[in-house]
Every structure is written in C-alpha cells, then in structure tokens.
Amino acid sequence: MSPSDRPGPPPAGADPAYSMDPADPADLTFRTDPVLRSDPTPRSDPSAPPTDRSEQGGPSKAARQAMVAALVSSGQVANQTQLRRRLAQAGCEATQPTLSRDLVELGAVKVRGPDGAAVYAILDETAAGPSDRARLVRLCQELLLAAEASANLVVLRTPPGAAQFFASAVDRADLSQVLGCVAGDDTVLAVTRDPLGGAEVAELFLEYARR
C-alpha cells in the first residue's frame, strides 16, 4: 500500500482501535489499555445457576403436607382453590390433583365450622387414638432432620414450615419423658421431665427416624 492509499487519521474522539487497517502490517499495533464498552447492557453469565423458581424445585411431599395440615388446622380453608392460593403465598406451588391427594392422605374431611360454613378439618388431630405413636414415628421418618440435646432441652429440626405440625404430633403422642414443646418455623424445642433427660429423648426421636 502506498502512502497516498493509507487512510487518514481517525476523527476526533474516535477510538484508534476501530480505525486500523488490518491489511497493513504497520497498523497491527497492540493496545494495552482496556477498550471501554459503550453498551451498558449486562451480559449474562452462562455458568450462573438458573434463577427461575421452576428450576429450583419446591418443598418435599412431607413438608408440603405439613403446610397443608397447618393451614387446614386453622379452620379457615373452605375449598381447594383457597388452599392452593394460601400455599402459593407461603412459597409452595401445588396442582389441584396433588392437593386432593394430600387431603385424602391427611384424612381431611369437610365439617361445619362455628359459623355454620363448611371447612376442611383433619379429624385425626381432634380425636386421640392408639395410632398417635405410630404417626409420630412416621413423621420422624419424613420430617425429622436433626435432634440435639442440652440438659433437659431437645432441639428438633424439620423442613421449613413443618415444625408446628411436627410439634402437634409430639404432643398427641403423649411421651412420658416430655413435658411439652414449642415450635417455630423449622425448629421444635421439647422440654423433658428429667433435668438431664435431653440426650435420652433426642436419641428416642432419632431411633424413630431410623425405623
């Protein structure tokens, strides 16, 4: 290329990196300063995990049924559409057929509430029976994640939203070693009668979970 054929200097304010002539070895210089992008649009990272909720999965069946039981126990669930909406508000998506199966497995039936309106209720929670201990064993297998003790206190861990349902089952089982328990969202605190009986009761719950 003759000197007269070479392009002139770039316009004022232009980036020299974009006005090079790749056919001319004289123009193949290298820049060491970073080229600033004028496009502010952020680039997605292909290695980043998906953020869509459908990709993250939902609660386990046991945790979902615990949430259903807690909502039904409030005495304010009149139909499955209402139940599904309240579950969604708590971050648990479920289809209508899934909720129908959950209600059947939990033993939920329609009863008349104090105001005469029909609502769901779980009769197993209102009438004690010989299956209470077996029910606690089953829930330990499905919901109990960990059990730790200190003196006469036992801390029981469950999936999120399942602690109150699990604590209700502990109360109904009427364990002679347990004075009572309180529950939060995913933690149950049980108090033993023996001032040093926490370790024994924690091991009892873990044994139930291993059956």
Beta strands, then each sheet from edge to edge (+ up, - down):
strand 1: 108-112
strand 2: 118-122
strand 3: 146-150
strand 4: 153-157
strand 5: 178-183
strand 6: 187-192
sheet 1: 1+ 2-
sheet 2: 3+ 4- 6+ 5-
end
